[in-house]
Amino acid sequence: MTDNHDFIALHGVTDIAALVPFLVGYQPQDALVLIAIRDQRILFTATAPLAKLTDATDGDWALRAVIDKTLDRVDLAGYGPAATVRTAAEYTVNALTRVDVNIGCVLRIHTDRLWSLHADGTETPAAGIAFDPNTTAPAMQAHYLDMSVAPDRDTLVEALTASLTAVTGTEQQAMARALASADIHLAMLTQGPAPAARFRVNRVLTELLTEAKTAYRTGRLPDHRAALLIRLLAVPALHDKAMAHVYGDDLDIHLWTDLTRRAGTDLAAGPATALALAALQHGDALLAKVAGEHARRSDPGNDFLDVIDDLIRYCVDPQVLHRKLHG
C-alpha cells in the first residue's frame, strides 16, 4: 500500500472505504473501485466508470485486472446512486465469480453515507451509516504518510500533466544550448568503426545513468550531462537498454520527471517512457498512463509504449513487474 515498511491496518468495511481515495489518488465519483487482496495486503486497485457498466457483459472489465493473478479476495466500492452502483456491482461480481474469484465486501458510498450491498440486491443498513473518512484511523495515518487525495480524477490528471510541462525561460534556453552541444558530443562518440562506436556509446549511457542516480539524491544532473542522456535516449537501441536501469523508487520518479521536463517537446519520449515504467513499478498506474501519453505525443510510433499500455490495462502487479525486469 505504501512504500518501504509503512503499513495501514484495516479493521472492517469503514476502514476499507476510508482508504480507497488514498489508494487511487482522488475521490471517486460515479465509479466502481476493485480492491485486490492477497495475504492480508492490498495488491492493487482498478476503477471503472459506472456509465460503462450498464450491460451484463460490461462486468468483464474486472477480468483484465485479475487475470493470471493469485488473490485471496476482491472487495468492491461503488460511488454513486443506489441503482447504478447496484447494477455495476452485480455485473462485476458475476464476471469475477465465473473465474472463481472470491468476493469479500461490496460497499456503496454516496453523500457521506455508507452501505453494504448483498447478493439479493438489498443494502444494509437501509438508511446507511454516517461516513466521514477524515475521522477514521486509516485516513489519519495516510495523511501522516503524506498520501494525498485530489478532489476528482480530472483534477489529479491535470496536476500530473502539469508536472511534466517543459521548462521555459532561461532554463529552456540553457537546455537548448546543452542539447546542441550534446549533438556534437554524440557525433564524436559515433565516429570510427561501428563496434568501437557502439562500445563507447553504451559505456557513456551506463555512466550517465549511474551518475544520474547519484546526482538526484541531493540535486540533479547538470545541463550538459542531462542533455547528453536525453539525446542518447532518443536512439531506439539505447532507449531499450536504459529501461533496464529503471527501478521505480521515489528517486526514479523524481529523476525521470525532471528529465522529461528538461527534454522539451521533441525529445520527451525517452525520459517520459522511463517515467511510465518507473510509475508502474511504483504502483502508480495513473502517473504511468499520463507519462505514456506524454511520451506518445513526442514519438507516436514508439512500440515500447504499446507494452506500457498493456501493462496498465491488465493491472500488472508492481512487485511482479519489478522481479521480471530486475530478477
N, C-alpha and C positions, 0 to 999 in steps of 0.2 A: 504493500500500500504506500509506503513511504520509503525514502532512501535509507541506506545503512541499516541501523538497528532500531529505528523508530517504528513502534507498532501502536495501533489504536485498538483497544479491546472493545468488542461489541457485545452488548447484553440485551438481546431482544430486538423486536422489529422497529422500535422507535430509534434505537441507535443506528440501525441499518439505514433507515430513511434519512436520518440526520447527516450521515456521511456521504450519501450519494452525490450531492452537488460538489463536494470536495474531490471526489473521485473523478468526475467528468470535467471539473474546472468551471462549471457555470450552473446556474439554476435552471434545471429542465422545465420546459413548458410544453404542454400538449405533446408529450413524448413518453415512450416506454423504455426503461433502462433495464438491461440484463446485467446481473451481477454474478460472475462465475466464481465458484468457491471450491478449493481443494485443500485438504489438511488444515482446515480452520483458517485459511488465508484467502483473501480476495485476489484472484489472479488477474482479472481484467473486467472491464465493463464495456458494453456496447449499447448504442442508443439508436432508436428508430422513431421517426415522427408518427404520431397517431394517424395522421392523414394518409399515410402509406400502409396502414394495417386495417383495411376495411373489407378484405376478402379472405376467405379461408386459406388460400394459397399464400397470402402475404406473410403468414407466420413463418414461412421458410427462411425469412431473413436471419432468424436466430441460428439456423443450421450452419450458416457460413461461419458464425462466431465459435461454435462448439465443435466443429468437425475436427477429428484427429486429436482431440484433447481428452485427457482423463480428468473428470470432475467429480466431486462429491455431490454437488447440487448446484442448481441455479435459482437465485432469487430474482423477482421482478418487481420493479417500482414504476407505477404509472402516474403520470402527472396530467390531470385534466378532469373533465366531467365524467360522471359515472358510466354513461352509456358507451362513450368512445373508448375509455380505458378498459371496460369490461370486454368489449369486442376484441380489442387489440391483444389483451392478455389471454383470452380464450384461444385465439388462433395461434398465438405464440406457444402457449402451453401444449396445445395439441401437436404442434410440429416437434417440439422437444421430446414429448413422451413417445412419439413414434420411433425415435432413435435412442430410447431408454435413458434419457437424461432425467435425473431426479429433480423434482421441483420442490423448493423449500417454501418460503413465504411469497405471497403475491400481495402487494400493497398498492393503495391509491392515495395520493396526496393532492389536495385541492383546497384552495382558500384557507390555509392554516389549519386544516383538519386532516386526520389520518384514518384510513380504514384498512382492514384485512379483507381480501377477496377470497371467496371459496369456490370450489368446483361447481356448485349448483347455481352460481351467479349471484349469490347473496353477499352482502357486505356486513361486517361487524366491527364495532357496534353500529347500530342503524344510523345514528347521528354522527358517527365518527368520534374521534377524541381530539381535543385541542392539541395542536402540534406547533411548537416553536423550536426549530432545530438549534437556534442560537443558545438555548438554555441547556442543551444536552452536553454530557461529558465528552463525547466524540468530537462535537463541533469545537468545544473549547480547546481540546488537545490539538485538533487540526490547525486552529488559529495559532497556537503556541509553536507549532512546527512550520509556521509561515505558509501553510496551504491557503490559497485564496479562492474565492468564488466570484465569477463575473455575473452580472445580472441575467444574462442570457447568452446563448451560443453565438449569436451575431456579434455581440459586444466583444466576446473573447476572440473570435476570428479577426475582428478589426484590430484588436490590440496586438495579436500575434503578427498579423500582416504588417502593421506599422513598425514592429520591432525589426523587420527585415528591410526597411526602406533604405535605399542607397544613401551614403554620406553625401553631404553637399558643401558648398562654400570652399574655404581654404583646405579642408580635409580632402574634398574631392579633387581639388587641383593638385595637391601633393600626391595623391594616389595615381592620378593621370600621368604625372611625371615619372613616378616609380614604375608604372606599368610599361611605359615607353622604354625605360632602361632595362626592364625585365625582358623585353623582346630582344634587345641586343645581347643580353646575357644568355638567353636561350639559344640564340643563333650561334653563339660561340661554343656552347656546350655540344651542339649537334654537328659541328664541323668534323671532318675526317671520316675514317671508316665507320660503318654503321655499328658493328659490335662494340667498339670503343665508345662511340657516342651514346649508345643505349646504356652502357655501364655508368658513364658519367652522369647522365640524366637521372637514372634510378638512384644513384648514390646521393645526388643533391636532393631528390624528393624525400628520401628517407631522413636525411639530415634536417630538412626543413620541418618535417612532421614531428620529429623528436624535439627540435628547437621550439616549435610552437607549443607543445605540451608544457615545456618548462616556462616559456615566456608568459603564458596566460595564467599561470598560478599567481602572479603578482602584477601583471600588466598586460602587454600584448606584443606581437611581433612589430618591429619597426617597418615602415612603409616599404622599403626596398626588399625586405625578406618576405613580407606578406604578398607583395606584387608578384614575386617570382613563384611563390607557391600557387597563387591563383592562376598564373599563366600555365604552370605545369598541369594543373587540374583540368585545363581545357583540352589536354591531349587524351583521347579516349583510353589508351592503354595505361597511362599513368593515373588517370582518374580511377580506374578499377583497382589498381594497386593501392591507391590511397585509402580506399574504402576498408581495406583490411586493418587500418590503423584507427578506425572509428569505433569507440567502445561504449559511448552512451552515458558517461557520467556527467555530473554538473559541469566539469571543466570542458568536456566536449561540446556541450550545448552552448556555453559561453564563447568558446573558440570559434565554432563554425557560424554562429550568429554574427559575430563581429566580422569575420572574413566575408560572409555573404553581403553585408552592408558595404564593405570596402571594395568589393568586386565591381560594384556598379551594375548596370542593367545587362550589358552584353556578356559579362563573364560570371554571372551569378550562379550558373547551373552547377558548376563543380562544388563550391562550398555549400550551396543550398541542398544539393543531393546528400552530401555528407551530414548536414544538419538533420535531414529527414531520417537518415539511417540511425543517427545518434538518438533522435527523439523516439524512434520505435524501440530501441534497446532501453531507453529511459522510461518506457511505459506511457508516453505522451503521443497518442495516435493523432490528436487534432493538430499539434505542432508539426508532426510528420506530414500530415496532409497539406497544411499551409506551406511548409517549406518545399514539398514536392511540387505544388502548383507554381510556386515562385520559380523553381528551377525549370519547369516546363516552359514558362513564358520566355526564358532565355534560350532554351535548347529544346524545341518541340520534338525532335527526333531521338531524344535520349532514351535508349531501351532500358537502362537501369531504373528509370522512373516507373516503367510498367511493373517491374518487380516490387518496387516500393508500394505501388497502388494495390497489388495483390496481397502484400503482407498486411496492409491496413484493412482491406476488405475482409480478410479471414481472421482478423483479431489475433495475430501471432502473439504467442506468449513471449514477453521480452526476455525472460531468462533462457528460454529455448533458443531464441534467435541469437542471443549473445554466445551461447555454447556452440551453436552451429558455425558462427563466424570465427570464434577465437579458441574453441576447444575447452 
